[in-house]
Structure formats: C-alpha cells, structure tokens
C-alpha cells in the first residue's frame, strides 16, 4: 500500500523537491502511527499522530500545495485503506466492523484537520519568516525532511515500545 500511495503522491505537482525515499518514509510513518492509533496504545499515540500529521501539512506547504490538496492526499490514504483492509474488516461481526471503520475514519479526519493546522502554521510563519524556533517553514529539502522524520519515528518508537 505504501508504494501505491507514494506513486500517487510523487505524480502530483510539487513532489519533485522531495526525494522518493523521503516520501515513502513519510507515508510509512503516517501508516505506522495510524496503526498505533487503532491499537491499545491509542491514547499514548494520539500526540504522535498530531505531530506526524502536522508535519505532513508543513511539508505540503513547503511543496507549494494548496490547502485542499493536502486534504486530498490524506483522503487518498483513506481510499487505499478501504481498498486494502476493507474485505478483512467486513469479515468481522457487523457491529465490530462498523466500529473499526468509524474509528478509522475519525482518526483520519483528525489527522486531516491537524495537517491543515500544520499547513496554515507554515504559511503564517512564512509571512512572519519565523516559527516557534525562528526557522523558516516553507523552505525544505530532503535532508531537513529526513531529520524531522527521524525525530517523529523516535517519538513513535517510544510509544510502541511500551506495548
């Protein structure tokens, strides 16, 4: 599923300034965090999910996307999840299947909202030329993204190691 989403993402305008391995790494981090949000450690994973999706929105701003495009990219993830796990979830007891799909949709909706927050923060910060750490947010390269992803991966690993 990650390669299919990464293919879809890299075919979009604005994706050329982020290397394909970084796009795949970010997609994998989003999916891994989503999985943690569906499991027993969801309370612990919630702040990580917020950070990961906010970062996704900031990167979308750096790629020059419009706010609607970052929403569209995460909606594409929802469609791929339904495509790949829909039959497995549908095989559950009906009540359980509905609960899983509702939780999955709620998590993705919160992720979309947080990505839009990150996107908006990045645009406002670019107008002010600083963020909380006095660094421009709408300029990025593969090395910066990789460093930021590493920090987020470590944050997720700290949560999943508890389980």
C-alpha positions in Angstrom: 0.0 0.0 0.0 2.9 2.4 0.8 4.4 2.2 -2.7 0.9 2.8 -4.3 0.3 5.9 -2.1 3.9 7.1 -2.7 3.4 6.6 -6.5 0.2 8.7 -6.3 1.9 11.4 -4.2 5.0 11.7 -6.4 2.9 12.1 -9.6 1.4 15.2 -8.1 2.8 18.7 -8.7 5.1 19.9 -6.1 6.5 16.5 -5.2 9.7 16.8 -7.2 11.6 18.7 -4.5 11.2 15.8 -2.0 13.1 12.6 -2.9 11.0 9.5 -3.4 12.6 7.6 -0.4 11.6 10.5 1.9 8.0 10.4 0.5 7.9 6.7 1.2 9.3 7.1 4.7 6.8 9.8 5.5 4.0 7.6 4.2 5.2 4.7 6.2 5.4 6.9 9.3 1.8 8.1 8.8 0.6 4.5 8.4 2.6 3.2 11.4 1.2 5.9 13.5 -2.3 5.3 12.3 -1.9 1.6 13.2 -0.8 2.7 16.7 -3.9 4.9 16.9 -6.1 1.9 16.2 -4.4 -0.3 18.9 -4.4 -0.4 22.7 -1.9 2.4 22.9 -4.1 4.9 21.1 -4.1 7.4 24.0 -0.3 7.4 24.1 -0.1 7.6 20.3 -2.5 10.5 19.9 0.1 13.2 20.4 2.4 11.4 18.0 -0.4 11.3 15.4 -0.9 15.0 15.9 2.8 15.8 15.4 3.1 13.5 12.4 0.1 14.9 10.6 1.0 18.5 11.4 4.5 17.8 10.0 2.7 16.4 6.9 0.8 19.7 6.5 4.0 21.7 6.9 5.8 19.7 4.2 2.7 20.1 2.0 3.1 23.9 2.4 6.8 23.6 1.6 5.9 21.6 -1.6 3.7 24.5 -2.7 0.4 22.7 -2.4 -3.0 24.3 -1.8 -4.8 23.5 1.5 -7.3 21.4 -0.4 -4.5 19.3 -1.9 -3.2 18.2 1.5 -6.7 17.2 2.3 -6.9 15.3 -1.0 -3.7 13.4 -0.3 -4.9 12.2 3.1 -8.2 11.3 1.6 -6.3 9.1 -0.9 -4.9 7.3 2.1 -8.4 6.6 3.4 -9.4 5.2 0.0 -6.3 3.0 -0.1 -7.0 1.7 3.4 -10.6 0.8 2.4 -9.2 -0.9 -0.7 -6.6 -2.9 1.2 -8.3 -3.7 4.5 -12.0 -3.3 3.6 -12.6 -7.0 3.0 -10.8 -8.1 6.2 -12.8 -5.6 8.3 -16.1 -6.5 6.5 -15.5 -10.2 7.5 -15.7 -9.2 11.2 -19.0 -9.3 13.1 -21.1 -6.4 11.7 -21.1 -4.4 14.9 -17.3 -4.7 15.2 -16.8 -3.9 11.5 -18.8 -0.7 11.8 -16.9 0.3 15.0 -13.5 -0.3 13.3 -14.5 1.8 10.2 -15.9 4.6 12.4 -12.7 4.7 14.5 -10.5 4.6 11.4 -12.5 7.5 9.8 -12.4 9.6 13.0 -8.7 9.2 13.2 -8.1 10.1 9.6 -10.5 13.1 10.0 -8.5 14.3 13.0 -5.3 13.8 11.0 -6.6 15.8 8.1 -7.6 18.6 10.5 -4.1 18.6 12.1 -2.4 18.6 8.7 -4.4 21.7 7.8 -3.2 23.2 11.0 0.4 22.5 10.1 -0.1 23.8 6.6 -1.7 27.0 7.9 1.0 27.4 10.6 3.7 27.1 7.9 2.0 29.7 5.7 1.6 32.2 8.6 5.1 31.5 9.7 6.4 32.2 6.2 4.7 35.5 6.3 6.4 36.3 9.6 9.5 34.4 8.5 9.8 32.6 11.8 8.1 29.8 13.7 8.5 28.8 17.4 12.2 28.1 16.8 12.7 31.1 14.5 13.2 29.0 11.4 11.5 29.5 8.0 8.9 26.8 7.5 8.2 26.9 3.8 11.7 26.1 2.8 12.7 22.4 2.9 14.9 19.8 1.3 15.3 16.1 1.6 17.8 16.3 4.4 15.6 18.5 6.6 12.7 16.3 6.0 14.7 13.2 6.8 15.9 14.7 10.1 12.4 15.7 11.1 11.0 12.3 10.1 13.7 10.6 12.2 12.6 12.6 15.3 9.0 11.6 14.7 9.9 8.0 14.2 11.7 8.0 17.5 8.7 9.6 19.2 6.5 6.8 17.8 9.0 4.1 18.7 9.0 5.3 22.3 5.2 4.9 22.4 5.1 1.5 20.7 8.0 0.1 22.8 5.6 0.4 25.9 3.3 -2.2 24.4 
